Amino acid sequence: MAEQTSSQLKGKRRRDPNMVYNEKHILLELIKKYFGVIENKKTDAVSVGKKNEVWEKIRIEFNSQTSVPRTTDTLKNTWKHLKADARKKQQRRGSPK
């Protein structure tokens, strides 16, 4: 019997549709609302718990406004990529003097 890889055992990974501009805009508006908590650099149990609560609130509000339900992890990942893209664009333009 041939050995199966872990990806074959699990089956194909489900892929959500790409986030459209409108969804990204909604996400950014929700993040603005909770920005202080989300971007808090503290890693103690209280701060991490608060961040998780806020991301759950964002997920609920986001999914109530859009047609494609997204997970908390998907929203966090999208936020991480949006920040990285903004940093890249800023570097290409050069920092203001």
Residue pairs with C-beta under 8 A, 6 or more apart in sequence:
7 13
16 68
16 70
16 74
17 68
19 27
19 70
19 78
22 66
23 62
23 66
23 68
23 70
24 78
24 82
26 62
26 65
26 66
27 58
27 62
27 75
27 78
27 79
27 82
28 82
30 58
30 61
30 62
31 38
31 58
31 79
34 54
34 57
34 58
37 50
37 51
37 54
38 51
38 54
38 55
38 79
40 47
40 50
40 51
55 72
55 75
55 76
56 72
58 72
58 75
59 70
59 71
59 72
59 75
62 70
62 75
63 69
63 70
70 78
